[in-house]
């Protein structure tokens, strides 16, 4: 058992990073710092939940309107849905997903 401050983990991180901050049963909590676009992808066997800590995260969904998430906002993408995340500035978000999920889609 260990106390972790997620904001301290990424305080000086400016470039893209995405890493596991904690493991919960067969799931993980990832923390990501992004500034720009991630590629289009989907996860066949895993829903993906995003929670924004800092900045604004845009989630483009194939055939649907873009979702904008600001600090405190949360959004879940069901498995099999083609999507990409992007930002226009430094953005810090949490992602909760299955441990074996491939972050590259």
C-alpha positions as CSV (number, residue, x, y, z in Angstrom):
1,X,0.0,0.0,0.0
2,X,1.3,3.4,-1.0
3,X,0.0,6.9,-1.2
4,X,0.5,8.4,-4.7
5,X,-0.1,12.0,-5.7
6,X,-0.8,11.9,-9.4
7,X,-0.3,15.6,-10.0
8,X,3.2,15.4,-8.5
9,X,4.0,12.4,-10.8
10,X,3.5,14.7,-13.9
11,X,4.4,18.1,-12.5
12,X,7.4,18.6,-14.7
13,X,6.4,16.4,-17.6
14,X,5.9,18.4,-20.8
15,X,6.4,15.7,-23.6
16,X,3.9,12.9,-24.3
17,X,3.9,10.3,-21.6
18,X,1.5,7.5,-20.7
19,X,2.2,5.1,-17.9
20,X,0.5,2.9,-15.3
21,X,0.0,4.7,-12.0
22,X,-1.8,1.8,-10.2
23,X,-3.2,-1.7,-10.7
24,X,-6.6,-2.7,-9.5
25,X,-7.5,-6.4,-9.9
26,X,-7.4,-7.0,-13.7
27,X,-7.5,-3.3,-14.5
28,X,-5.0,-0.4,-14.5
29,X,-5.1,3.3,-13.9
30,X,-3.0,5.1,-16.5
31,X,-2.0,8.7,-16.3
32,X,-1.2,10.5,-19.6
33,X,0.3,13.9,-20.4
34,X,-0.5,14.9,-24.0
35,X,-0.2,17.9,-26.3
36,X,-1.3,17.0,-29.7
37,X,-3.0,14.0,-31.4
38,X,-3.1,10.3,-30.7
39,X,-3.9,8.0,-33.6
40,X,-7.3,6.5,-34.4
41,X,-7.9,3.1,-32.8
42,X,-10.4,0.9,-31.0
43,X,-10.3,-1.8,-28.3
44,X,-12.3,-4.9,-29.1
45,X,-12.5,-6.3,-25.6
46,X,-12.2,-3.3,-23.3
47,X,-14.2,-0.2,-22.4
48,X,-12.0,2.8,-21.7
49,X,-12.8,5.5,-19.1
50,X,-11.1,9.0,-19.3
51,X,-11.0,11.5,-16.4
52,X,-9.4,14.9,-17.0
53,X,-7.2,16.5,-14.3
54,X,-5.7,19.4,-16.2
55,X,-6.3,21.1,-19.6
56,X,-8.9,20.0,-22.2
57,X,-9.1,16.6,-23.8
58,X,-10.9,16.1,-27.0
59,X,-12.2,12.7,-27.9
60,X,-13.1,12.2,-31.6
61,X,-15.6,9.4,-32.1
62,X,-16.0,7.9,-35.6
63,X,-19.3,9.1,-37.1
64,X,-20.2,11.2,-34.0
65,X,-19.6,14.6,-32.5
66,X,-16.3,15.3,-30.7
67,X,-16.5,15.1,-26.9
68,X,-14.7,17.9,-25.0
69,X,-13.6,17.1,-21.4
70,X,-12.3,19.7,-18.9
71,X,-11.0,19.1,-15.4
72,X,-13.4,17.0,-13.4
73,X,-15.1,15.6,-16.5
74,X,-15.3,11.9,-17.2
75,X,-16.3,9.9,-20.3
76,X,-16.4,6.2,-21.1
77,X,-15.8,4.7,-24.6
78,X,-17.4,1.3,-25.1
79,X,-15.4,-1.5,-26.6
80,X,-15.3,-1.6,-30.3
81,X,-15.8,2.2,-30.9
82,X,-13.2,3.8,-33.1
83,X,-11.8,6.9,-31.4
84,X,-8.8,9.1,-30.9
85,X,-7.7,11.6,-28.2
86,X,-6.2,14.9,-28.8
87,X,-5.4,18.2,-27.1
88,X,-4.5,21.8,-28.1
89,X,-2.4,22.3,-25.0
90,X,-0.7,20.3,-22.2
91,X,-3.5,18.0,-20.9
92,X,-3.3,15.5,-18.1
93,X,-5.9,12.7,-18.0
94,X,-6.5,9.4,-16.2
95,X,-7.5,6.3,-18.1
96,X,-9.0,3.2,-16.5
97,X,-8.9,0.0,-18.5
98,X,-8.1,-3.7,-18.5
99,X,-4.5,-4.5,-17.8
100,X,-3.9,-6.4,-21.0
101,X,-5.3,-3.7,-23.2
102,X,-2.9,-2.5,-25.8
103,X,-2.6,1.3,-25.5
104,X,-1.6,1.5,-29.1
105,X,-4.9,0.2,-30.2
